[in-house]
Amino acid sequence: MRILIWHVHGSWTSAFIRGSHDYLLPLVPGRGPDGRGRAATFDWPGSAREVPWDRLRHEPVDVVVYQRPHEIDLAREWLGREVPGVYVEHNTPAGDVPRTRHPLAGRSDVTLVHVTNFNELYWDNGRAPTRVIEHGIPDPGHLYTGELPRAGVVVNEPVRRTRVAGTDLLPRFAERVPLDVFGMKVAELTAAGLPYGTHEDLPQHVMHAELARRRVYLHPYRWTSLGLALIEAMTLGMPVVALAATEAIEAVPPEAGVLSTKVNVLADALHAYAEDPETARQAGKAARAAALARYGLGRFLADWDRLLSEV
C-alpha cells in the first residue's frame, strides 16, 4: 500500500512507518509544518520517502492518513483527486472539555482513530465512525542502568506548556530529587534560572541512552492523551512516577511505579526510588514487561493494517 502521511508527531510516526508499506512524506520549501519531510533526529527506514508537494499528484497514493483538519483540503489539492483516508487524533480535547466537538464530528465518511480510549471517551465524536488504536513503539532495548540518583523528565516546550505538561510542578519535585529535563526548548528552563539539568533535542537513540542512566522517570503531565515518552521510558526499564491523569492510569500497573494526584505522594516516591536502586530496578523490570505486552510494535502495526485494508 502507498500511504500519504505528514510528519507531525515524530515518535508516533517513527512507529507507524515501520510497517510493510510505502510511506510518502510531503516536503515543502523550508521544511515548514505542512511539509517537513523525513525526521532529522529519528532513524527512519528507506520506505519512508520525501516527496515534494507539487509532485504528489503523480504518485499512485492508495490512502491518506490525516492528523490535522486542514490536511484534508491539502490532500485534495495536492493529489488532484479524491483518495480514501483516515484521521488520527493524537490530542485530548481542549477548552470546555465535556462539550468539545471534534472537527470531524459532522462527517461519517472518514474513520476517526483515537490513540487512547480516554481520547475516544472525552471527545464529542458526533457521527464520525471511531476506532481506538493504542500506541506502539519500536523496542529500544532494556537500557536501564539507573546509575544516577536523579529523575528524568521528557517534555517539549516546557515553558509554553507549563500547565498542560505539569512543568510548574517541577520545583516541588526538585526539592526531593535532582531533575534532568530532555526535549525541545528545554534550555528555556535554564534561561529562566531553574536548577535543572537540561538536554536539548537529542537524537532519539542518544536520549534513550542518557535517560536510562537516571534512576526514575517522572511524568508530570496534567492533560495529554498519553505521552509516548512515558511508554519509551517504561520500555527502557525505568520505574515511573506519574500524575494519575488521563490514560496514564491504564498504562502503568501498580508494580511498575507510583501514580497519584497528590504531589507530596509523588515527590516521596521519587525520593524513595532515588534512595533504593534495587526497588527501582525491580519496578523498572515490571514497567518494561507491561509496556512490551500492551504497546508492542507488532500489535500496533497489525491493528493499522486491518483498518487500512478496510478503508
Solvent accessible surface area in square Angstrom, and as a share of the most:
residue,aa,sasa,rsa
1,M,82,0.36
2,R,57,0.21
3,I,0,0.00
4,L,0,0.00
5,I,0,0.00
6,W,1,0.00
7,H,24,0.11
8,V,32,0.19
9,H,66,0.29
10,G,16,0.15
11,S,34,0.22
12,W,4,0.01
13,T,0,0.00
14,S,4,0.02
15,A,0,0.00
16,F,4,0.02
17,I,0,0.00
18,R,75,0.27
19,G,21,0.21
20,S,101,0.65
21,H,26,0.11
22,D,63,0.33
23,Y,2,0.01
24,L,1,0.00
25,L,0,0.00
26,P,1,0.01
27,L,38,0.19
28,V,26,0.15
29,P,119,0.75
30,G,79,0.76
31,R,120,0.44
32,G,22,0.21
33,P,86,0.54
34,D,43,0.22
35,G,0,0.00
36,R,87,0.32
37,G,0,0.00
38,R,81,0.30
39,A,16,0.12
40,A,108,0.83
41,T,43,0.25
42,F,43,0.18
43,D,121,0.63
44,W,10,0.04
45,P,45,0.28
46,G,73,0.70
47,S,40,0.26
48,A,1,0.01
49,R,102,0.37
50,E,48,0.21
51,V,3,0.02
52,P,42,0.26
53,W,94,0.33
54,D,84,0.43
55,R,151,0.55
56,L,0,0.00
57,R,124,0.45
58,H,145,0.65
59,E,26,0.12
60,P,86,0.54
61,V,12,0.07
62,D,70,0.36
63,V,3,0.02
64,V,0,0.00
65,V,0,0.00
66,Y,14,0.05
67,Q,12,0.06
68,R,45,0.16
69,P,68,0.43
70,H,79,0.35
71,E,0,0.00
72,I,17,0.08
73,D,87,0.45
74,L,27,0.13
75,A,3,0.02
76,R,98,0.36
77,E,110,0.49
78,W,19,0.07
79,L,3,0.02
80,G,45,0.43
81,R,86,0.31
82,E,131,0.59
83,V,22,0.12
84,P,72,0.45
85,G,11,0.11
86,V,0,0.00
87,Y,4,0.01
88,V,0,0.00
89,E,13,0.06
90,H,16,0.07
91,N,84,0.43
92,T,15,0.09
93,P,0,0.00
94,A,77,0.59
95,G,70,0.67
96,D,83,0.43
97,V,31,0.18
98,P,112,0.71
99,R,179,0.65
100,T,25,0.14
101,R,132,0.48
102,H,5,0.02
103,P,78,0.49
104,L,3,0.02
105,A,2,0.01
106,G,40,0.39
107,R,79,0.29
108,S,64,0.41
109,D,102,0.53
110,V,10,0.06
111,T,26,0.15
112,L,0,0.00
113,V,1,0.00
114,H,0,0.00
115,V,3,0.01
116,T,2,0.01
117,N,75,0.38
118,F,30,0.12
119,N,0,0.00
120,E,55,0.25
121,L,133,0.66
122,Y,91,0.35
123,W,30,0.11
124,D,53,0.28
125,N,19,0.10
126,G,42,0.41
127,R,157,0.57
128,A,8,0.06
129,P,56,0.35
130,T,48,0.28
131,R,84,0.30
132,V,43,0.25
133,I,4,0.02
134,E,27,0.12
135,H,8,0.04
136,G,2,0.02
137,I,9,0.05
138,P,45,0.29
139,D,73,0.38
140,P,35,0.22
141,G,21,0.20
142,H,91,0.41
143,L,72,0.36
144,Y,27,0.10
145,T,82,0.48
146,G,4,0.04
147,E,90,0.40
148,L,44,0.22
149,P,69,0.44
150,R,70,0.25
151,A,0,0.00
152,G,0,0.00
153,V,0,0.00
154,V,16,0.09
155,V,2,0.01
156,N,59,0.30
157,E,42,0.19
158,P,0,0.00
159,V,71,0.41
160,R,169,0.62
161,R,59,0.21
162,T,51,0.29
163,R,152,0.55
164,V,60,0.35
165,A,0,0.00
166,G,0,0.00
167,T,11,0.06
168,D,57,0.30
169,L,13,0.07
170,L,0,0.00
171,P,59,0.37
172,R,126,0.46
173,F,0,0.00
174,A,29,0.22
175,E,142,0.63
176,R,95,0.35
177,V,1,0.01
178,P,64,0.40
179,L,2,0.01
180,D,4,0.02
181,V,0,0.00
182,F,1,0.00
183,G,7,0.07
184,M,88,0.39
185,K,103,0.44
186,V,0,0.00
187,A,52,0.40
188,E,71,0.32
189,L,5,0.03
190,T,75,0.44
191,A,92,0.71
192,A,69,0.53
193,G,63,0.60
194,L,62,0.31
195,P,113,0.71
196,Y,17,0.06
197,G,24,0.23
198,T,40,0.23
199,H,46,0.21
200,E,80,0.36
201,D,64,0.33
202,L,49,0.24
203,P,54,0.34
204,Q,41,0.18
205,H,136,0.61
206,V,55,0.31
207,M,22,0.10
208,H,13,0.06
209,A,51,0.40
210,E,47,0.21
211,L,1,0.01
212,A,1,0.00
213,R,81,0.30
214,R,13,0.05
215,R,20,0.07
216,V,0,0.00
217,Y,1,0.00
218,L,0,0.00
219,H,4,0.02
220,P,1,0.00
221,Y,22,0.08
222,R,62,0.22
223,W,74,0.26
224,T,25,0.15
225,S,7,0.05
226,L,7,0.03
227,G,16,0.15
228,L,22,0.11
229,A,18,0.14
230,L,0,0.00
231,I,0,0.00
232,E,10,0.04
233,A,0,0.00
234,M,0,0.00
235,T,1,0.00
236,L,0,0.00
237,G,0,0.00
238,M,0,0.00
239,P,0,0.00
240,V,0,0.00
241,V,0,0.00
242,A,0,0.00
243,L,15,0.08
244,A,32,0.25
245,A,26,0.20
246,T,16,0.09
247,E,5,0.02
248,A,3,0.02
249,I,102,0.52
250,E,97,0.44
251,A,5,0.04
252,V,8,0.05
253,P,31,0.20
254,P,122,0.77
255,E,108,0.48
256,A,0,0.00
257,G,8,0.07
258,V,45,0.26
259,L,45,0.23
260,S,17,0.11
261,T,106,0.61
262,K,126,0.53
263,V,21,0.12
264,N,95,0.49
265,V,56,0.32
266,L,1,0.00
267,A,7,0.06
268,D,71,0.37
269,A,10,0.08
270,L,0,0.00
271,H,65,0.29
272,A,56,0.44
273,Y,20,0.08
274,A,9,0.07
275,E,122,0.55
276,D,59,0.30
277,P,76,0.48
278,E,90,0.40
279,T,67,0.39
280,A,0,0.00
281,R,103,0.38
282,Q,82,0.37
283,A,8,0.06
284,G,0,0.00
285,K,95,0.40
286,A,25,0.19
287,A,0,0.00
288,R,42,0.15
289,A,63,0.49
290,A,26,0.21
291,A,1,0.01
292,L,69,0.35
293,A,91,0.71
294,R,79,0.29
295,Y,5,0.02
296,G,18,0.17
297,L,41,0.20
298,G,54,0.52
299,R,76,0.28
300,F,0,0.00
301,L,30,0.15
302,A,40,0.31
303,D,27,0.14
304,W,5,0.02
305,D,51,0.26
306,R,138,0.50
307,L,2,0.01
308,L,6,0.03
309,S,82,0.53
310,E,115,0.52
311,V,59,0.34
